[in-house]
Amino acid sequence: VWPEHWWGLCREIGDRIARLLGGRPGTVQIQPNASVALGVVASCFDFGEGQRRRIITSALDFPTTGYVWEAQRRLGAEVVIIPSEDGITTPLEPILDSIDENTLLVALSHVSYRSSHRLDPRPIVERARGVGAMVLLDVYQSAGVLELDADGWGVDFMIGGTIKWLCGGPACGYLYVRPDLLSRLEPRLTGWFAHAEPFAFDHGPMRYDATARRFAQGTTNVPALYSCRDGLRILLEVGLETIASESRRRGSWIVERALERGWRVNSPLSPDERGGAVMIAVDRPGEVAERLRRRRVLADWRPGVGLRFGPHFFNTDDEVREAMDLLAALTA
């Protein structure tokens, strides 16, 4: 079944994701999850040589980012974490000021998991290019609900997974690599799938594949590929322009209703600075989320910021309105 079905399925799913990222075919390799994808990127670099050892991240990135880059300190990496004064936004200027000739990689969340704050990658990429640094975006919270432009932005890497906005299941992450880097990087975190001729079962020195497959490891989780196949197809059929427009409209409506009711919104109020989710502060958010779930309203929550509402393209305006009315009743 490998040559007849599964081998091509890896490429098919990768190319569908590449389209949603605004990238070219052949630039995405499926990964076990986003944590492994980030680890693969880290394994491409030698932090013990030269002056470029600085990794720039932010306090609003998902914890995995911090864990992976902190582990690289043992190999010689210098890790700079850009703080957030309000716990909601990451200011652009400190990011740009921290990028210099010692910077190897700027690794940031495009949209924060904590607050839905969205960064504009263009000035970051421009600054990084000017000093010879690379840029990685974690797009877990934006791919599938916002229009992305991997090729146009010029980012070097994107990582994410197919849960959330991409309408897939768990254990299916991905790694996008800028086309001209595909044949230049040799990750230490590797496996037989990354070999140029994996079914030759060659025990000699590693010969990396010339495509994005060089960033693979072992056997792919095939059921995970099937779990996201149709969701990706539907997203492409509906179109990201339509999806992003609806998300922007409904997110703005949620913000307006929340402010009218006197609720604190722990997300940027402007849709230009926000992803697809809106965070609303409530007391005991975990308990409220469970009470909502019992009434068939599915909302996530995060410590310190509250409930996370993220209507997608398949939700209706009536459903969004019902969710807000129910939240008002539960918190009255």
Salt bridges, closest charged atoms under 4 A:
GLU4 OE1 - HIS5 NE2 3.88
GLU12 OE2 - ARG16 NH2 3.04
GLU12 OE2 - ARG229 NE 2.91
ASP15 OD2 - ARG11 NE 3.04
GLU70 OE1 - ARG73 NE 2.60
GLU78 OE2 - ARG54 NE 3.30
ASP100 OD2 - ARG54 NH1 2.81
ASP120 OD1 - ARG122 NE 3.00
ASP151 OD2 - ARG24 NE 3.14
ASP156 OD1 - ARG129 NH2 3.10
ASP156 OD1 - ARG178 NH2 2.72
ASP180 OD1 - ARG178 NH1 2.61
ASP180 OD2 - ARG184 NH1 3.83
GLU197 OE2 - ARG207 NH2 2.91
ASP202 OD2 - HIS195 NE2 3.87
ASP202 OD2 - ARG207 NE 3.87
ASP209 OD1 - ARG213 NH2 2.71
ASP230 OD1 - ARG233 NE 3.60
GLU237 OE2 - ARG233 NH1 3.03
GLU246 OE1 - ARG249 NH2 2.80
GLU246 OE1 - ARG250 NH2 3.62
GLU256 OE1 - ARG257 NH2 3.69
GLU260 OE2 - ARG257 NH2 2.75
ASP272 OD1 - ARG248 NH2 2.92
GLU287 OE1 - ARG284 NE 3.23
GLU290 OE2 - ARG293 NH2 2.56
GLU290 OE2 - ARG294 NE 3.37
ASP300 OD2 - ARG302 NH1 3.21
ASP300 OD2 - ARG308 NH2 3.10
ASP317 OD1 - ARG249 NH2 3.00
ASP317 OD1 - ARG250 NE 2.90
ASP318 OD1 - ARG321 NH1 2.83
ASP325 OD1 - ARG261 NH2 3.12
